[in-house]
Amino acid sequence: MRGGKRLVRNRHNLQAAHLDERIWRARWDAARWFLQADGEAGKRYGNETIRVTPDGEVSIRLPAPLAHLANAPHCRYVLSARVRFAHRRAEWADRVHADRAVAYRIHLDPDRDRWYLTASWQTSPALAIPLQAALAQGVIGVDTNADHLAAWRLDVHGNPIGSPRRFRYDLSGTADHRDAQVRHALTGLLAWAKSCGVRAIAIEDLDFQAEKTREKYGRRKRFRQLVSGLPTAKLRARLTSMTGAAGIAIVAVDPAYTSKWGAQHWQAPLTGKTRQTTRHDAASIAIGRRALGHPIRRRTAPPPAHQSDEQWHRTAQARPGARGREETRPSDTGSRTGCMPPDRGENAGDQCAQHRSGRTAEQLLLSL
């Protein structure tokens, strides 16, 4: 019997257990007043018998002899009270949105005279896969902004495919509303990644926890507010749990100069009459190329014939092993021999900063 041995011993020793017969009888009955159902993967909200919607509505599917008691279609009885999980609520919501199995148990607490609903599920450990295997089908570069995620799909060679996508969210209102907005945006991002067959998502390794003070940015109040509004920690935690369940890898890259160099090398070439490429879209390409190990600078066409070099430079992009391949080429204002040092040109700059950590991408979570 459920609770039989312990409650039976208390029944024969009511004084030692500090109980009377009425309280003992209430506990004895409560041990048998329960309803539980195992989860079912693929069913709506992860359970067909006891269904809990994301907003807390609980409904029970009644058997055929009790179908006359249903107050909702399809032989379901909807409870008047709403539930809210205080512990690991975000993880539960991720599973419910993905229709993954969640087991529920409804039971009575006789001491508090209150009914409770307990949710449980089984988690499987994530299997790490090599970075090359995750990037075999390309990558989706994601640029994080205060009100949306700008994403663009790239092939294994770093070329953008199709059109950019934007997944918007509104971070105003209550904490539950903000959490739901972030989850909704990430759900759309993961659904798009699955439809494309991409197994990796590249994001910037942003962390503004200690770098959003006045000492860091001075009197730039609007910029400090913008930095504080970026949901970096919430996105990181939510994306880690959701991608682990979806079998998609996360690749974190160095965020240095992704917006600046993306706009410099990719915004204008991808802007046309039918598509207006924004700075954020170009930054997503820069993030994806850095995750793939390619430089951000795009390959340009060879110079025309009958000039000083006579087509000696076939492309503006050097070989991967060449030194200074990320540096800006000298300007044309020097001598015709091209002997001007690289750091003296009109548009000179050091783009090797993206490789200052020794690697272009860092593997945060790669799971199947």
C-alpha positions in Angstrom: 0.0 0.0 0.0 1.1 3.6 -0.7 2.3 4.9 2.6 1.1 1.8 4.3 4.1 0.8 6.5 4.8 4.2 7.8 1.2 5.2 8.4 0.3 1.9 9.9 3.1 2.3 12.5 1.9 5.8 13.3 -1.6 4.4 13.7 -0.5 2.1 16.5 1.6 4.9 18.1 -0.5 8.0 17.7 0.9 9.6 20.9 4.5 9.0 19.9 3.8 10.4 16.5 2.0 13.5 18.0 -1.1 12.7 16.0 -4.8 12.1 16.7 -7.1 9.7 14.8 -8.6 12.5 12.6 -5.2 13.8 11.4 -4.0 10.3 10.8 -7.1 9.4 8.7 -6.6 12.6 6.6 -3.0 11.6 5.9 -4.1 8.0 5.1 -6.7 9.2 2.6 -4.3 11.7 1.1 -1.7 9.0 0.3 -4.3 7.5 -2.0 -5.8 10.6 -3.5 -3.5 11.2 -6.4 -3.5 11.1 -10.2 -0.4 10.7 -12.3 0.4 10.1 -16.0 3.6 9.5 -17.7 4.8 11.9 -20.4 4.4 11.2 -24.2 6.9 12.6 -26.6 5.3 14.1 -29.7 1.9 14.7 -28.0 0.7 18.2 -27.5 2.5 19.8 -24.6 4.2 16.5 -23.9 1.3 14.7 -22.2 -2.1 13.6 -23.5 -3.7 12.5 -20.2 -2.8 15.4 -18.0 -2.1 18.4 -20.2 -0.7 21.7 -18.8 -0.5 24.6 -21.2 2.3 27.2 -21.0 -0.1 29.7 -19.3 -0.9 27.2 -16.5 -4.2 25.7 -17.6 -4.6 22.1 -16.5 -6.9 19.6 -18.3 -7.5 15.9 -17.7 -8.7 13.5 -20.4 -11.5 11.4 -18.9 -12.1 7.8 -19.6 -15.2 6.7 -21.5 -17.4 5.9 -18.4 -16.8 9.5 -17.1 -17.2 11.2 -20.5 -20.4 12.8 -19.3 -18.5 14.9 -16.7 -16.3 16.6 -19.3 -16.6 20.4 -19.6 -14.4 20.8 -22.7 -14.2 19.1 -26.1 -12.6 15.7 -26.7 -13.7 14.3 -23.3 -11.5 16.7 -21.3 -12.1 18.2 -17.9 -10.5 21.6 -17.4 -9.6 22.6 -13.8 -10.7 26.0 -12.6 -7.3 26.7 -10.9 -4.1 27.6 -12.8 -0.7 26.3 -11.9 2.7 27.9 -11.8 6.0 26.1 -11.3 8.4 28.0 -9.1 11.4 25.6 -9.5 13.0 25.1 -13.0 10.1 26.8 -14.7 12.1 27.9 -17.7 13.3 24.4 -18.4 9.8 23.0 -18.1 8.5 25.7 -20.5 11.2 24.8 -23.1 10.1 21.1 -23.0 6.4 22.0 -23.3 6.9 24.3 -26.3 8.9 21.5 -28.0 6.2 18.8 -27.2 8.7 16.7 -25.3 7.6 14.2 -22.7 6.7 15.6 -19.2 5.1 13.4 -16.5 2.6 15.0 -14.0 1.3 14.0 -10.6 -1.6 15.6 -8.8 -1.7 15.0 -5.1 -3.0 16.4 -1.9 -1.0 17.9 1.0 -3.1 17.2 4.1 -1.0 19.4 6.4 -1.6 22.5 4.2 -4.9 21.3 2.8 -3.8 22.2 -0.7 -3.5 20.3 -4.0 -0.2 20.3 -5.8 0.9 19.4 -9.3 4.4 18.0 -9.8 6.1 17.8 -13.2 9.1 15.5 -13.9 11.1 14.5 -16.9 14.2 12.6 -17.8 17.3 14.4 -19.1 19.9 12.7 -21.2 23.5 13.8 -21.2 24.7 15.8 -24.2 27.1 14.0 -26.5 30.0 16.2 -27.6 30.8 16.3 -31.3 33.8 17.8 -33.1 33.6 21.3 -34.3 34.3 20.3 -37.9 31.3 17.9 -37.8 29.0 20.5 -36.5 30.0 23.0 -39.2 29.9 20.4 -42.1 26.5 21.7 -43.3 27.3 25.4 -42.8 26.3 27.7 -40.0 23.8 30.3 -39.1 25.3 33.5 -37.8 23.3 35.4 -35.2 23.8 39.0 -34.2 22.2 39.8 -30.8 20.4 43.2 -30.5 18.2 44.9 -28.0 15.0 44.0 -29.8 15.7 41.3 -32.3 18.0 38.6 -33.5 19.5 39.1 -37.0 20.4 35.8 -38.6 21.8 34.7 -41.9 22.7 31.2 -43.2 26.2 30.6 -44.6 27.6 27.6 -46.4 30.9 25.9 -45.5 32.8 28.5 -47.7 31.4 31.4 -45.8 29.0 32.6 -48.5 25.6 33.9 -47.4 22.6 31.8 -48.7 19.1 33.1 -49.3 17.8 36.1 -47.4 18.4 37.2 -43.8 15.9 36.5 -41.0 14.9 38.5 -38.0 13.4 37.2 -34.9 12.0 40.0 -32.8 11.2 40.1 -29.1 9.9 42.8 -26.7 11.7 43.0 -23.4 9.3 45.3 -21.8 6.8 44.3 -19.1 7.1 41.6 -16.5 9.9 39.0 -16.2 7.5 36.2 -17.4 6.7 38.2 -20.5 10.3 38.9 -21.2 11.2 35.2 -20.8 8.4 34.2 -23.1 9.5 36.7 -25.7 13.0 35.4 -25.7 11.8 31.8 -25.9 9.5 32.5 -28.8 12.3 34.1 -30.8 14.7 31.2 -30.1 12.0 28.7 -31.0 11.7 30.4 -34.4 15.4 30.4 -34.9 15.8 26.7 -34.1 12.9 25.8 -36.3 14.5 27.6 -39.2 17.9 25.9 -38.5 16.2 22.5 -38.6 14.4 23.3 -41.8 17.7 24.3 -43.4 19.6 21.3 -42.2 22.1 23.4 -40.4 23.6 21.8 -37.2 25.4 24.8 -35.7 24.5 28.3 -34.7 27.2 31.0 -34.2 26.7 33.7 -31.6 28.9 36.4 -30.1 30.5 35.6 -26.7 29.1 38.8 -25.2 29.3 39.5 -21.5 28.4 43.0 -20.2 28.1 42.1 -16.5 31.2 44.0 -15.5 31.5 46.4 -18.5 28.3 48.5 -18.5 29.3 51.1 -15.9 30.0 54.8 -16.3 33.7 54.1 -15.7 33.7 52.0 -18.9 31.6 54.2 -21.3 31.7 57.6 -19.6 28.7 59.8 -20.1 27.2 57.9 -23.0 24.0 57.2 -21.2 22.0 56.0 -24.2 24.7 53.5 -25.1 24.9 52.3 -21.5 21.1 51.8 -21.6 21.4 49.9 -24.9 24.1 47.6 -23.5 22.1 47.0 -20.3 19.1 46.1 -22.4 20.8 43.3 -24.3 19.5 39.9 -22.9 22.9 38.3 -23.1 22.7 36.1 -20.0 19.1 35.1 -20.6 19.7 34.3 -24.2 22.8 32.2 -23.3 21.0 30.1 -20.7 17.9 29.7 -22.8 19.7 28.9 -26.0 21.9 26.3 -24.3 19.0 24.3 -23.0 16.9 24.6 -26.1 19.7 23.7 -28.6 20.8 20.7 -26.4 17.3 19.3 -26.8 17.1 20.1 -30.5 20.5 18.5 -31.4 22.0 21.8 -32.7 25.5 23.0 -31.7 26.4 26.4 -30.4 29.7 28.1 -31.5 30.7 31.2 -29.5 33.0 33.6 -31.4 35.0 36.7 -30.5 32.7 39.7 -30.8 35.5 42.2 -31.7 34.7 44.3 -34.8 32.0 42.1 -36.1 29.5 44.9 -36.7 32.2 47.3 -38.0 33.9 44.9 -40.4 30.6 43.3 -41.4 29.2 46.6 -42.5 32.4 47.5 -44.2 32.7 44.4 -46.4 29.2 42.9 -46.7 26.5 45.5 -46.3 26.9 47.4 -49.6 27.5 44.3 -51.8 24.4 42.6 -50.5 22.1 45.6 -50.8 20.0 45.8 -54.0 16.7 47.1 -55.3 14.7 44.3 -53.7 16.7 43.9 -50.5 18.0 46.4 -48.0 20.8 44.8 -46.0 21.2 46.4 -42.5 24.3 46.7 -40.4 23.0 43.9 -38.1 22.5 41.5 -41.1 26.0 42.2 -42.2 27.3 41.5 -38.7 25.6 38.1 -38.7 27.7 37.2 -41.8 30.8 38.3 -40.0 30.0 36.2 -37.0 29.2 33.1 -39.2 32.5 33.5 -41.2 34.5 33.8 -38.0 32.9 30.6 -36.7 33.8 28.8 -39.9 37.4 30.0 -39.6 37.3 32.4 -42.6 38.3 36.0 -42.5 35.6 38.6 -42.5 36.8 40.3 -45.6 35.1 39.1 -48.7 36.9 38.0 -51.9 37.1 40.7 -54.5 37.5 40.6 -58.3 40.9 40.8 -59.8 42.1 44.3 -61.0 41.5 45.1 -64.7 44.2 44.6 -67.3 46.8 47.0 -68.5 47.5 48.6 -65.1 50.7 48.8 -63.1 50.5 45.3 -61.8 49.3 43.7 -65.1 46.9 41.3 -63.2 49.7 40.1 -60.9 47.2 40.1 -58.0 44.5 37.6 -59.0 42.5 38.3 -55.9 42.7 40.6 -52.9 42.6 37.7 -50.5 45.9 36.1 -49.6 46.4 32.4 -48.8 45.5 31.2 -45.3 49.2 30.8 -44.3 50.3 34.2 -45.6 51.4 36.8 -43.0 49.4 39.9 -42.8 46.5 38.5 -44.7 44.0 40.4 -42.6 45.8 43.7 -43.0 44.4 46.5 -45.2 46.2 46.8 -48.5 48.1 50.1 -49.0 46.4 52.9 -50.8 47.2 54.0 -54.4 48.7 57.4 -53.3 52.2 56.0 -53.1 54.8 55.3 -55.7 54.0 53.1 -58.7 56.4 50.5 -57.3 54.0 49.8 -54.4 56.8 50.0 -51.8 54.7 52.0 -49.3 54.5 50.2 -45.9 51.2 48.6 -45.1 50.7 50.8 -42.0 51.1 54.1 -43.9 48.2 53.8 -46.3 45.0 55.9 -46.2 42.8 53.1 -45.0 45.4 51.3 -43.0 44.2 49.2 -40.1 45.0 46.0 -38.1 42.3 43.4 -38.7 44.4 40.7 -37.2 42.7 41.5 -33.9 40.0 38.9 -34.6 42.7 36.2 -34.3 44.3 37.6 -31.1 43.0 34.7 -29.0 44.7 32.2 -31.3 41.5 30.7 -32.6 38.5 32.2 -34.4 35.7 30.2 -32.6 35.2 28.7 -29.2 33.0 25.7 -28.7 30.5 26.3 -26.0 28.1 23.4 -26.4 28.1 20.8 -29.1 25.5 18.2 -28.6 23.5 15.7 -30.5 
